[in-house]
Amino acid sequence: MGSDPIVTPSEDLMDTLGLSLRQKKLLHMLRGMNSYITGKALARQLNVSVRTIRNDVADINHALAPFRAQICSQHSKGYLYVAEDPAVIQSMNQIDNAFFTRDERVRYLAFRFCLTDEPLNLYDLEDEIFVSHTTLEHDLHHLRMKYVLSGPQIRLIQDKEYLSFEPDEAKKRLILNDLFHADWDYHSRDNAYYGYHFLDKARMDEIMDIIPGCLSRHGISMEDPSLVRLNLAVAIMFHRTQAGHELSGKPSCKAVPVRPEVQAAVEELFGILREKYGTSFSSPEMDEICQLISSCRIPDLSHIHGTDIKDCFDPPTIELAEAYIRRIREIFLLDLSQDKDFCITLLSYIRFLKQPVSVFNEQQNPSITRESLLPEYELAWVFQDLAPEYLGDYLHQTELLYLAYCISGALEYLFVTHPEYKIQTVICCHLNLPAAWALKRKVLGAFEKYLNITALLPVNSKNVMDFSNVDLVLSTVRKTITDHPGTDTLQISTLFPPEDYLAISAYVNSDRMKKLCPYGEVPLNRLLENAYWTEKARASTRLDIIEELTAPLSRDGLLPPAFVPDLLRREAISSFALHPGLLFIYSLVPAGKTVLSVSVFEHRITWNSHKIRVAVLAAFKAEDAPYIFQLNHIFNGPSLDPELVRLWKSKEDIMRFFLSE
């Protein structure tokens, strides 16, 4: 690393790194790792290529060179960040004004419109952020999409060349809170990529120390994302009122009942702030904080049993939970109603959704989370059938992902309560009994819920073993153990290293997809043979691709009118494109036949920043809906190599791959 003196942070060094937002995110991710991470994993997190990661690492290392910090790379391991003084880079990686990307410019514009007391001149803004008039118009379009057409839905007023947000203080504070809360650094006490701008950091730190004590003394618990939002709300309130911008009238969100302990905690909090800073706050300011805490507080449910549910949750919440569980049973033939802990967690989740303020932590690439929760996310999506009626709107992607987390716990319990789902397993070992027994314990320690190890078999006894009731053989040797058609074999080491754990985990996950379907294994070969095929396809827009895939099914009268609108709604909420190579799109709106439609593109097309060579559409008869679990695992799972898919040119290439697999 050299022996140059360490550069310490100062006001004139805050912008020294000069990194783009993507590079700042990459550096932040690496700073949070304590072991190597591969370029492929980083690329997936940031939705870029491995080559882009290499180029960004080179740029970052060039910027880090004077500060005795660098990103080390090691073949087959990946990247690791090292620094003699991590605090230096942490502070320097946060800047307030950067205009490398559209996201950074939109963020800056939102701040300017929230904090200015006068309309802003369009031409002055062009000079401020160093862009052309056309680029600024595009940035303003994205700002409208984010804050005017959604979010707080604040009006952007234009008078000739002057622009301003409507004078709604509550909506402006919501935007400011979102700007600071987005990409919050849970390794530290601030935003990961940006400074505090108009917030005083020392005062923010003091507020973050005061609030948890007030809540704790009055027996109030909040989830971490909600607590961060509360901390920011109080800090923003302090600075906005100091600047002469107070709230007036009713709270910004729909009123909820305020419990005595919440009122007492807020009164104590405001008393501390008044005594510490000599500042008093109006009743509307106190009411706003009361409403935020009341919406986000976590009720104590530790005492709840099945008979107490009606005393703890309102009838519409219970009705929605029961309708959702019933809908899962009707579509997928899975009964989750006997898992009481899951039912209580589901009720708590629904109650949180119904609050005027519900804060969910969005800290990682949602596509990666979805790929890890493919069956759970599909079960979560069923909630969309009920959400408009009970909640007034569909759930957005983050809300669905948290429901998928909840479902994942229910599926774990489902496998515990169904021992017949276990994979009947034999360990075939060439070492003495102590080693074989230890290997059995290690495997069961990781997979006892999914594997039932019925025998420890010496290698040279394999010919006398009856494998007719064995699903899986874990073998410590390379030779063939059995050719029984219903038995699979995985080779592992007696030391059970991490790669063996991953291999068994992949096998278990694949088996779970089959167990979730009551009909057994999906007839993939038959579906592909009988699919509608288009080779050398040239469609480029999403609508054109969907039209090309659905047209032959519609022509044969297989698709109901609701099928395509459901596809478009799913894509708008949560894009089908999870990774490069193959795009798998589908709807569970019942079709006249379970069938696939496949397009192989002459040139790769871009969908949600991914380069796509093949698109597969699936339609299902109502009774075949459970097949979606296996098809999702096949077409969206981690085993499909995008580099291989990009070489496919024809139906023959695809059939050859899946027939061999």
C-alpha positions as CSV (number, residue, x, y, z in Angstrom):
1,M,0.0,0.0,0.0
2,G,3.0,2.3,0.2
3,S,4.2,4.6,3.0
4,D,2.6,7.9,2.1
5,P,0.9,9.8,4.9
6,I,-2.8,9.2,5.4
7,V,-5.0,12.0,4.0
8,T,-7.6,13.1,6.6
9,P,-11.0,14.4,5.6
10,S,-11.7,18.0,5.5
11,E,-14.3,20.3,3.9
12,D,-12.3,20.8,0.8
13,L,-11.8,17.0,0.3
14,M,-15.4,15.9,0.4
15,D,-15.7,15.8,-3.4
16,T,-12.2,14.4,-4.0
17,L,-13.3,10.9,-5.0
18,G,-15.4,12.1,-7.9
19,L,-17.3,8.9,-8.3
20,S,-20.6,8.3,-10.1
21,L,-23.6,7.1,-8.0
22,R,-23.1,3.5,-9.3
23,Q,-19.4,3.6,-8.3
24,K,-20.3,5.0,-4.9
25,K,-22.8,2.2,-4.5
26,L,-20.2,-0.4,-5.5
27,L,-17.7,1.1,-3.0
28,H,-20.3,1.1,-0.3
29,M,-21.2,-2.6,-0.9
30,L,-17.5,-3.6,-0.7
31,R,-17.0,-1.6,2.4
32,G,-19.7,-3.6,4.1
33,M,-18.1,-7.0,3.2
34,N,-15.6,-8.8,5.4
35,S,-14.7,-11.4,2.8
36,Y,-14.2,-11.6,-0.9
37,I,-17.2,-11.2,-3.2
38,T,-17.1,-12.2,-6.9
39,G,-17.5,-9.7,-9.7
40,K,-20.5,-11.7,-11.0
41,A,-22.3,-11.2,-7.7
42,L,-21.5,-7.5,-7.7
43,A,-22.7,-7.2,-11.3
44,R,-26.0,-8.8,-10.4
45,Q,-26.5,-6.5,-7.5
46,L,-26.0,-3.4,-9.7
47,N,-27.6,-4.8,-12.9
48,V,-24.4,-4.3,-15.0
49,S,-21.9,-6.5,-16.7
50,V,-18.8,-8.1,-15.0
51,R,-16.7,-5.9,-17.4
52,T,-18.4,-2.8,-16.0
53,I,-17.5,-3.9,-12.5
54,R,-13.9,-4.3,-13.5
55,N,-13.8,-0.8,-15.1
56,D,-15.5,0.7,-12.0
57,V,-13.0,-1.0,-9.7
58,A,-10.1,0.5,-11.7
59,D,-11.7,4.0,-11.5
60,I,-12.3,3.6,-7.8
61,N,-8.8,2.4,-7.1
62,H,-7.4,5.4,-9.0
63,A,-9.5,7.7,-6.8
64,L,-8.5,5.8,-3.6
65,A,-4.8,5.8,-4.4
66,P,-3.8,8.9,-2.3
67,F,-5.8,7.7,0.8
68,R,-4.1,4.3,1.4
69,A,-7.2,2.3,0.5
70,Q,-7.9,0.0,-2.4
71,I,-10.1,-2.7,-3.7
72,C,-8.0,-5.9,-3.9
73,S,-8.8,-8.5,-6.5
74,Q,-7.9,-12.2,-6.4
75,H,-8.5,-14.7,-9.1
76,S,-11.4,-17.1,-8.4
77,K,-12.2,-15.2,-5.1
78,G,-13.3,-11.7,-6.4
79,Y,-12.9,-8.4,-4.7
80,L,-12.1,-7.2,-1.1
81,Y,-11.9,-3.6,0.1
82,V,-9.0,-2.7,2.5
83,A,-8.2,0.7,4.1
84,E,-6.0,1.8,6.9
85,D,-8.5,4.5,8.0
86,P,-12.0,3.5,6.8
87,A,-13.6,6.6,8.2
88,V,-11.8,8.8,5.6
89,I,-13.4,7.0,2.7
90,Q,-16.8,6.8,4.4
91,S,-17.0,10.6,4.7
92,M,-15.5,11.2,1.2
93,N,-17.9,8.8,-0.4
94,Q,-20.8,11.0,0.7
95,I,-21.4,14.2,-1.3
96,D,-24.4,16.4,-1.6
97,N,-24.3,17.6,-5.2
98,A,-23.2,15.2,-8.0
99,F,-24.6,15.2,-11.5
100,F,-23.0,12.2,-13.2
101,T,-26.3,10.3,-13.5
102,R,-30.0,11.0,-13.9
103,D,-30.8,9.7,-10.4
104,E,-28.3,12.2,-8.9
105,R,-29.8,15.1,-10.9
106,V,-33.4,14.2,-10.0
107,R,-32.4,14.0,-6.3
108,Y,-30.7,17.4,-6.5
109,L,-33.8,18.9,-8.2
110,A,-36.1,17.5,-5.6
111,F,-34.0,19.1,-2.8
112,R,-34.0,22.4,-4.6
113,F,-37.8,22.5,-5.1
114,C,-38.3,21.4,-1.5
115,L,-36.0,24.0,0.1
116,T,-36.4,27.1,-2.1
117,D,-38.9,29.8,-1.2
118,E,-39.0,31.1,-4.7
119,P,-39.8,29.5,-8.1
120,L,-36.7,28.3,-9.9
121,N,-35.7,29.4,-13.4
122,L,-35.3,26.6,-15.9
123,Y,-32.3,28.1,-17.5
124,D,-30.6,28.7,-14.2
125,L,-31.1,25.1,-13.4
126,E,-29.4,24.0,-16.6
127,D,-26.4,26.0,-15.6
128,E,-26.5,24.6,-12.0
129,I,-26.4,21.0,-13.0
130,F,-24.4,21.4,-16.3
131,V,-27.0,19.8,-18.6
132,S,-28.8,20.8,-21.8
133,H,-32.4,22.0,-21.9
134,T,-33.4,18.6,-23.4
135,T,-31.7,16.6,-20.6
136,L,-33.3,18.8,-18.0
137,E,-36.7,18.2,-19.5
138,H,-36.1,14.5,-19.3
139,D,-34.9,14.8,-15.6
140,L,-38.0,16.8,-14.8
141,H,-40.2,14.1,-16.4
142,H,-38.6,11.5,-14.0
143,L,-39.1,13.8,-11.1
144,R,-42.8,14.1,-12.0
145,M,-43.0,10.3,-12.2
146,K,-41.5,9.9,-8.8
147,Y,-43.1,12.7,-6.7
148,V,-46.0,14.1,-8.7
149,L,-47.7,11.1,-10.2
150,S,-46.8,8.8,-7.3
151,G,-45.3,9.2,-3.8
152,P,-46.7,12.3,-2.0
153,Q,-48.3,13.5,-5.3
154,I,-47.1,17.0,-4.9
155,R,-48.0,19.5,-7.7
156,L,-45.1,20.9,-9.8
157,I,-46.3,24.4,-10.8
158,Q,-44.9,25.9,-14.0
159,D,-45.3,29.6,-14.9
160,K,-43.4,30.2,-18.2
161,E,-39.7,29.4,-17.5
162,Y,-40.3,29.2,-13.7
163,L,-41.0,26.0,-11.7
164,S,-41.9,25.3,-8.1
165,F,-43.5,22.7,-5.8
166,E,-46.9,23.6,-4.5
167,P,-46.6,25.2,-1.0
168,D,-47.5,22.1,0.9
169,E,-45.1,21.8,3.8
170,A,-46.2,18.3,4.8
171,K,-45.6,16.9,1.3
172,K,-42.2,18.6,1.1
173,R,-41.1,17.0,4.3
174,L,-42.2,13.6,3.1
175,I,-40.0,14.0,0.0
176,L,-37.1,15.2,2.2
177,N,-37.5,12.2,4.4
178,D,-37.5,9.8,1.4
179,L,-34.4,11.4,0.0
180,F,-32.5,10.9,3.3
181,H,-34.0,7.5,4.0
182,A,-33.3,6.0,0.6
183,D,-30.1,3.9,0.7
184,W,-29.7,4.4,4.5
185,D,-26.4,3.0,5.7
186,Y,-27.2,0.5,8.4
187,H,-23.5,0.1,9.1
188,S,-23.4,3.7,10.1
189,R,-25.9,6.5,11.1
190,D,-26.6,8.2,7.8
191,N,-27.2,7.8,4.1
192,A,-24.7,5.6,2.3
193,Y,-23.9,7.9,-0.6
194,Y,-25.0,11.4,0.3
195,G,-24.2,13.9,3.0
196,Y,-26.9,15.6,5.1
197,H,-27.1,18.7,2.9
198,F,-29.2,21.0,5.1
199,L,-29.3,18.8,8.2
200,D,-26.7,19.4,10.9
201,K,-25.0,16.1,11.5
202,A,-24.2,16.7,15.2
203,R,-27.8,17.6,15.9
204,M,-29.1,14.6,13.9
205,D,-26.8,12.3,16.0
206,E,-28.2,13.9,19.2
207,I,-31.8,13.3,18.1
208,M,-31.0,9.7,17.2
209,D,-29.8,9.2,20.7
210,I,-32.8,10.9,22.4
211,I,-35.7,9.2,20.6
212,P,-35.0,5.5,21.4
213,G,-34.8,6.4,25.1
214,C,-38.2,8.2,25.0
215,L,-39.8,5.3,23.2
216,S,-38.3,2.7,25.5
217,R,-39.4,4.5,28.7
218,H,-43.0,4.3,27.5
219,G,-42.9,0.7,26.2
220,I,-43.0,1.6,22.5
221,S,-41.3,-0.6,19.9
222,M,-40.7,0.2,16.3
223,E,-39.0,-1.6,13.4
224,D,-35.7,-0.2,12.4
225,P,-36.8,1.4,9.0
226,S,-39.7,3.1,10.9
227,L,-37.3,4.3,13.6
228,V,-35.0,5.8,11.0
229,R,-38.0,7.6,9.4
230,L,-39.0,8.9,12.8
231,N,-35.5,10.2,13.5
232,L,-35.4,12.0,10.2
233,A,-38.9,13.4,10.6
234,V,-37.9,15.0,13.9
235,A,-34.6,16.4,12.5
236,I,-36.3,17.7,9.4
237,M,-39.1,19.2,11.6
238,F,-36.4,21.0,13.7
239,H,-34.6,22.5,10.7
240,R,-37.8,23.4,8.7
241,T,-39.4,25.2,11.7
242,Q,-36.1,27.1,12.3
243,A,-36.3,28.3,8.7
244,G,-39.9,29.5,9.3
245,H,-41.7,26.6,7.6
246,E,-44.2,25.1,10.2
247,L,-46.9,22.7,9.7
248,S,-50.5,23.9,9.9
249,G,-53.8,22.1,10.1
250,K,-54.2,18.3,10.2
251,P,-51.4,15.7,9.9
252,S,-50.3,14.8,6.4
253,C,-51.5,11.2,6.8
254,K,-54.9,9.8,7.7
255,A,-55.5,10.0,11.4
256,V,-55.1,6.9,13.6
257,P,-56.0,6.7,17.3
258,V,-53.2,7.9,19.5
259,R,-52.6,5.7,22.6
260,P,-51.7,7.4,25.9
261,E,-48.2,6.0,25.9
262,V,-47.5,7.5,22.5
263,Q,-48.8,10.9,23.6
264,A,-46.7,10.7,26.7
265,A,-43.5,9.7,24.7
266,V,-44.0,12.6,22.3
267,E,-44.6,15.1,25.1
268,E,-41.4,13.9,26.8
269,L,-39.5,14.1,23.5
270,F,-40.6,17.6,22.7
271,G,-39.9,18.7,26.3
272,I,-36.3,17.4,25.9
273,L,-35.9,19.3,22.6
274,R,-37.3,22.5,24.1
275,E,-35.0,22.3,27.1
276,K,-31.9,21.3,25.0
277,Y,-32.3,23.7,22.1
278,G,-34.6,26.4,23.5
279,T,-37.2,25.8,20.8
280,S,-40.9,25.2,21.1
281,F,-43.0,23.4,18.5
282,S,-46.7,23.9,17.6
283,S,-49.5,21.4,18.2
284,P,-49.6,20.3,14.5
285,E,-45.9,19.4,14.7
286,M,-46.6,17.2,17.8
287,D,-49.6,15.7,16.1
288,E,-47.6,14.7,13.0
289,I,-45.0,12.9,15.1
290,C,-47.8,11.2,17.2
291,Q,-49.4,10.0,14.0
292,L,-46.1,8.6,12.7
293,I,-45.3,6.7,15.9
294,S,-48.9,5.4,16.1
295,S,-48.8,4.1,12.6
296,C,-45.5,2.4,13.0
297,R,-45.4,1.1,16.6
298,I,-45.2,-2.7,17.0
299,P,-48.0,-4.1,19.2
300,D,-46.9,-6.7,21.8
301,L,-48.3,-10.0,20.3
302,S,-46.2,-12.3,22.5
303,H,-49.3,-13.3,24.5
304,I,-51.6,-14.1,21.5
305,H,-53.0,-17.5,21.0
306,G,-55.4,-18.7,18.4
307,T,-58.5,-17.8,20.5
308,D,-57.1,-14.2,21.1
309,I,-56.9,-13.2,17.5
310,K,-60.3,-11.6,17.3
311,D,-59.4,-9.4,20.3
312,C,-56.2,-8.2,18.7
313,F,-57.1,-7.6,15.1
314,D,-60.1,-5.9,13.5
315,P,-62.6,-8.0,11.5
316,P,-61.6,-6.7,8.0
317,T,-57.9,-7.6,8.7
318,I,-58.9,-11.1,9.8
319,E,-61.2,-11.5,6.8
320,L,-58.5,-10.5,4.3
321,A,-56.0,-12.9,5.9
322,E,-58.5,-15.8,5.7
323,A,-59.4,-14.9,2.1
324,Y,-55.7,-14.9,1.2
325,I,-55.0,-18.3,2.8
326,R,-58.1,-19.7,1.2
327,R,-57.0,-18.4,-2.2
328,I,-53.6,-20.1,-1.9
329,R,-55.4,-23.3,-1.1
330,E,-57.7,-23.0,-4.1
331,I,-55.0,-22.2,-6.7
332,F,-52.0,-24.2,-5.4
333,L,-53.6,-26.8,-3.1
334,L,-51.4,-25.7,-0.2
335,D,-53.0,-25.3,3.2
336,L,-51.1,-22.8,5.4
337,S,-54.0,-22.3,7.8
338,Q,-52.6,-24.7,10.5
339,D,-49.5,-22.7,11.0
340,K,-50.7,-20.3,13.8
341,D,-47.5,-18.4,14.1
342,F,-47.6,-17.7,10.4
343,C,-51.2,-16.6,10.6
344,I,-50.4,-14.1,13.4
345,T,-47.4,-12.8,11.4
346,L,-49.6,-12.4,8.3
347,L,-52.3,-10.5,10.3
348,S,-49.6,-8.2,11.7
349,Y,-48.2,-7.6,8.2
350,I,-51.7,-6.8,6.8
351,R,-52.4,-4.4,9.7
352,F,-49.1,-2.7,9.0
353,L,-50.0,-2.3,5.3
354,K,-53.3,-0.7,6.3
355,Q,-51.6,2.0,8.4
356,P,-51.3,5.5,7.0
357,V,-47.5,5.2,7.2
358,S,-45.8,1.8,6.5
359,V,-42.0,1.9,6.0
360,F,-40.2,-1.0,4.3
361,N,-36.5,-1.3,4.0
362,E,-35.4,-1.5,0.3
363,Q,-31.6,-2.1,0.7
364,Q,-30.7,-4.6,-2.1
365,N,-31.4,-5.5,-5.7
366,P,-35.0,-6.8,-5.6
367,S,-34.3,-9.1,-8.5
368,I,-31.8,-11.1,-6.4
369,T,-34.3,-11.3,-3.5
370,R,-37.0,-12.5,-5.9
371,E,-34.7,-15.2,-7.4
372,S,-34.1,-16.5,-3.9
373,L,-37.8,-16.5,-3.2
374,L,-39.3,-17.7,-6.5
375,P,-42.1,-19.9,-5.2
376,E,-42.8,-17.6,-2.2
377,Y,-43.1,-14.6,-4.5
378,E,-45.6,-16.4,-6.6
379,L,-47.7,-17.2,-3.5
380,A,-47.3,-13.6,-2.5
381,W,-48.6,-12.4,-5.9
382,V,-52.0,-14.2,-5.2
383,F,-52.6,-11.3,-2.7
384,Q,-53.0,-9.0,-5.7
385,D,-56.3,-10.7,-6.4
386,L,-57.6,-9.3,-3.1
387,A,-55.7,-6.1,-2.5
388,P,-57.8,-3.7,-4.6
389,E,-61.0,-4.8,-2.8
390,Y,-59.6,-4.8,0.7
391,L,-56.8,-2.2,0.5
392,G,-57.9,0.0,-2.4
393,D,-54.8,-0.7,-4.5
394,Y,-52.3,-3.3,-5.6
395,L,-49.2,-4.0,-3.5
396,H,-45.9,-2.6,-4.9
397,Q,-42.8,-4.8,-5.3
398,T,-41.2,-4.2,-1.9
399,E,-44.5,-5.0,-0.1
400,L,-44.8,-8.2,-2.1
401,L,-41.2,-9.2,-1.3
402,Y,-41.9,-8.8,2.5
403,L,-45.0,-10.9,2.1
404,A,-42.8,-13.5,0.2
405,Y,-40.4,-13.5,3.2
406,C,-43.4,-14.3,5.4
407,I,-44.5,-17.1,3.1
408,S,-41.0,-18.6,3.1
409,G,-41.3,-19.1,6.9
410,A,-44.6,-20.8,6.3
411,L,-43.2,-23.2,3.7
412,E,-40.4,-24.1,6.1
413,Y,-43.0,-25.1,8.6
414,L,-45.0,-26.9,6.0
415,F,-42.0,-29.2,5.3
416,V,-41.6,-29.8,9.0
417,T,-45.2,-30.9,9.4
418,H,-45.1,-33.2,6.4
419,P,-42.3,-35.7,7.0
420,E,-43.4,-37.6,3.9
421,Y,-41.9,-34.7,1.9
422,K,-38.4,-35.7,3.1
423,I,-35.8,-36.9,0.6
424,Q,-35.0,-40.5,1.4
425,T,-31.2,-40.5,1.4
426,V,-28.3,-42.9,1.7
427,I,-24.7,-41.9,2.5
428,C,-22.2,-44.1,0.6
429,C,-18.8,-43.7,2.2
430,H,-15.4,-45.2,1.6
431,L,-14.0,-44.4,5.1
432,N,-14.5,-46.0,8.4
433,L,-17.7,-45.7,10.4
434,P,-16.6,-42.7,12.6
435,A,-16.0,-40.6,9.5
436,A,-19.3,-41.7,7.8
437,W,-21.2,-41.1,11.0
438,A,-19.7,-37.6,11.4
439,L,-20.6,-36.8,7.8
440,K,-24.2,-37.9,8.5
441,R,-24.4,-35.5,11.5
442,K,-23.0,-32.6,9.4
443,V,-25.5,-33.2,6.6
444,L,-28.4,-33.5,9.0
445,G,-27.3,-30.4,10.9
446,A,-27.8,-28.4,7.7
447,F,-30.7,-30.3,6.0
448,E,-32.6,-32.4,8.6
449,K,-35.9,-30.8,7.7
450,Y,-35.5,-32.0,4.1
451,L,-33.4,-35.2,4.2
452,N,-34.1,-38.5,5.9
453,I,-30.8,-40.5,6.0
454,T,-31.8,-44.1,6.1
455,A,-28.4,-45.9,5.9
456,L,-24.6,-45.5,6.0
457,L,-23.5,-47.7,3.2
458,P,-19.9,-49.0,2.6
459,V,-19.0,-48.4,-1.1
460,N,-18.3,-52.1,-1.7
461,S,-21.8,-53.1,-0.3
462,K,-23.6,-51.0,-3.0
463,N,-24.5,-54.1,-5.1
464,V,-26.5,-55.7,-2.2
465,M,-28.5,-52.5,-1.5
466,D,-32.1,-52.1,-2.6
467,F,-32.4,-48.5,-4.0
468,S,-36.0,-48.7,-4.9
469,N,-37.0,-46.5,-2.0
470,V,-34.0,-44.2,-2.1
471,D,-34.3,-40.8,-3.7
472,L,-30.7,-39.6,-3.2
473,V,-27.2,-41.1,-2.7
474,L,-24.5,-38.9,-1.2
475,S,-21.3,-40.6,-2.3
476,T,-17.7,-39.9,-1.3
477,V,-16.4,-41.7,-4.4
478,R,-16.6,-41.0,-8.1
479,K,-17.7,-44.5,-9.2
480,T,-21.3,-45.2,-10.1
481,I,-23.3,-46.3,-7.0
482,T,-26.6,-47.3,-8.7
483,D,-28.4,-47.0,-12.0
484,H,-31.8,-47.1,-10.4
485,P,-33.9,-44.7,-12.5
486,G,-35.5,-43.0,-9.5
487,T,-32.3,-42.4,-7.6
488,D,-30.0,-39.4,-8.0
489,T,-26.4,-39.2,-6.9
490,L,-24.3,-36.3,-5.6
491,Q,-20.6,-36.6,-4.9
492,I,-19.5,-34.9,-1.7
493,S,-16.4,-34.9,0.6
494,T,-16.2,-36.4,4.1
495,L,-15.1,-32.9,5.3
496,F,-18.4,-31.4,4.0
497,P,-16.9,-28.2,2.6
498,P,-19.1,-25.2,1.6
499,E,-19.3,-26.3,-2.1
500,D,-20.9,-29.6,-0.9
501,Y,-23.5,-27.6,1.2
502,L,-24.3,-25.5,-1.9
503,A,-24.7,-28.6,-4.1
504,I,-27.1,-30.3,-1.7
505,S,-28.9,-27.0,-1.1
506,A,-29.5,-26.7,-4.9
507,Y,-30.8,-30.2,-5.0
508,V,-33.1,-29.7,-2.1
509,N,-34.5,-26.5,-3.6
510,S,-35.2,-28.2,-6.9
511,D,-36.9,-31.0,-5.0
512,R,-39.0,-28.5,-3.1
513,M,-40.4,-27.2,-6.4
514,K,-41.6,-30.6,-7.2
515,K,-43.1,-31.2,-3.7
516,L,-45.1,-28.0,-4.0
517,C,-46.8,-29.4,-7.0
518,P,-49.2,-32.3,-6.2
519,Y,-48.9,-33.7,-9.8
520,G,-45.2,-34.4,-9.6
521,E,-42.6,-33.3,-12.1
522,V,-43.7,-30.9,-14.8
523,P,-43.8,-32.5,-18.3
524,L,-41.2,-30.0,-19.7
525,N,-40.2,-32.0,-22.8
526,R,-43.9,-32.4,-23.9
527,L,-44.6,-28.7,-23.3
528,L,-41.6,-27.7,-25.4
529,E,-42.4,-30.1,-28.2
530,N,-46.0,-28.8,-28.4
531,A,-45.1,-25.1,-27.8
532,Y,-45.7,-22.3,-30.3
533,W,-42.3,-21.5,-31.7
534,T,-41.0,-18.3,-33.5
535,E,-37.4,-18.4,-34.7
536,K,-35.4,-15.4,-35.8
537,A,-37.9,-13.1,-34.1
538,R,-37.3,-9.4,-34.6
539,A,-39.7,-7.7,-32.1
540,S,-38.0,-5.1,-30.0
541,T,-40.4,-3.3,-27.7
542,R,-42.0,-5.0,-24.7
543,L,-45.5,-4.7,-26.1
544,D,-44.4,-6.1,-29.5
545,I,-42.7,-9.1,-27.7
546,I,-45.8,-9.8,-25.6
547,E,-48.0,-9.5,-28.7
548,E,-45.8,-11.9,-30.6
549,L,-45.8,-14.5,-27.8
550,T,-49.6,-14.3,-27.1
551,A,-50.9,-13.9,-30.7
552,P,-50.9,-17.6,-31.6
553,L,-52.6,-18.5,-28.4
554,S,-55.2,-15.8,-28.9
555,R,-55.7,-17.0,-32.5
556,D,-56.5,-20.5,-31.2
557,G,-58.9,-19.1,-28.6
558,L,-56.8,-20.2,-25.6
559,L,-56.5,-16.8,-23.8
560,P,-59.2,-15.1,-21.8
561,P,-59.5,-11.2,-22.1
562,A,-57.9,-10.7,-18.7
563,F,-54.7,-12.6,-19.6
564,V,-52.7,-9.8,-21.4
565,P,-53.8,-7.0,-19.0
566,D,-52.6,-9.2,-16.1
567,L,-49.2,-9.7,-17.9
568,L,-48.8,-5.9,-18.3
569,R,-49.8,-5.2,-14.7
570,R,-47.3,-7.7,-13.4
571,E,-44.5,-6.2,-15.6
572,A,-45.4,-2.7,-14.4
573,I,-45.2,-3.7,-10.7
574,S,-42.3,-6.2,-10.9
575,S,-40.5,-6.8,-14.1
576,F,-40.4,-10.4,-15.4
577,A,-36.7,-9.9,-16.5
578,L,-34.6,-11.1,-13.5
579,H,-31.4,-11.8,-15.4
580,P,-29.8,-11.8,-18.9
581,G,-30.4,-14.5,-21.4
582,L,-33.9,-15.9,-21.0
583,L,-37.1,-14.0,-20.3
584,F,-39.9,-16.0,-18.7
585,I,-43.3,-14.3,-18.6
586,Y,-46.6,-15.8,-17.5
587,S,-50.0,-15.2,-16.0
588,L,-52.1,-17.5,-13.8
589,V,-55.3,-16.2,-15.3
590,P,-56.8,-19.5,-16.3
591,A,-56.3,-20.3,-20.0
592,G,-58.0,-22.9,-22.2
593,K,-54.8,-25.0,-22.3
594,T,-51.5,-25.4,-20.5
595,V,-49.1,-24.3,-23.2
596,L,-45.8,-22.5,-23.9
597,S,-45.0,-19.9,-26.5
598,V,-41.3,-19.4,-27.3
599,S,-39.5,-16.7,-29.3
600,V,-35.8,-17.0,-30.3
601,F,-34.6,-13.5,-31.3
602,E,-32.3,-13.0,-34.3
603,H,-30.5,-10.3,-32.2
604,R,-30.5,-9.9,-28.5
605,I,-33.1,-7.4,-27.2
606,T,-33.0,-5.3,-24.1
607,W,-35.6,-5.8,-21.4
608,N,-35.2,-4.0,-18.0
609,S,-31.5,-3.5,-18.8
610,H,-31.0,-7.2,-19.5
611,K,-29.9,-8.6,-22.9
612,I,-32.4,-11.3,-23.8
613,R,-32.0,-14.0,-26.4
614,V,-35.0,-16.2,-25.7
615,A,-38.5,-15.3,-24.4
616,V,-40.8,-18.0,-23.0
617,L,-44.5,-17.3,-22.3
618,A,-46.5,-19.8,-20.2
619,A,-50.3,-20.1,-19.9
620,F,-52.0,-22.6,-17.6
621,K,-55.3,-24.3,-17.2
622,A,-56.6,-23.5,-13.7
623,E,-55.7,-27.0,-12.3
624,D,-52.2,-26.8,-13.7
625,A,-51.2,-23.6,-11.8
626,P,-48.9,-25.4,-9.4
627,Y,-46.6,-26.2,-12.3
628,I,-45.4,-22.5,-12.1
629,F,-43.1,-23.4,-9.3
630,Q,-41.0,-25.8,-11.3
631,L,-41.1,-23.8,-14.5
632,N,-40.0,-20.7,-12.6
633,H,-37.1,-22.7,-11.2
634,I,-36.2,-24.1,-14.6
635,F,-36.4,-20.8,-16.5
636,N,-35.5,-18.3,-13.8
637,G,-33.3,-20.3,-11.4
638,P,-29.6,-19.9,-10.9
639,S,-28.6,-23.0,-12.9
640,L,-29.4,-21.4,-16.3
641,D,-26.1,-19.8,-17.6
642,P,-26.8,-16.6,-19.5
643,E,-23.6,-17.0,-21.5
644,L,-24.9,-20.3,-22.7
645,V,-28.3,-18.9,-23.6
646,R,-26.9,-16.1,-25.6
647,L,-25.5,-18.8,-28.1
648,W,-28.9,-20.3,-28.7
649,K,-30.2,-19.7,-32.2
650,S,-33.0,-22.2,-32.8
651,K,-35.6,-24.5,-31.4
652,E,-33.1,-27.3,-31.9
653,D,-30.5,-25.6,-29.6
654,I,-33.1,-25.2,-26.8
655,M,-34.6,-28.6,-27.1
656,R,-31.2,-30.2,-27.1
657,F,-30.3,-28.4,-23.9
658,F,-33.5,-29.2,-21.9
659,L,-33.7,-32.8,-23.1
660,S,-30.1,-33.4,-21.9
661,E,-30.8,-31.6,-18.6
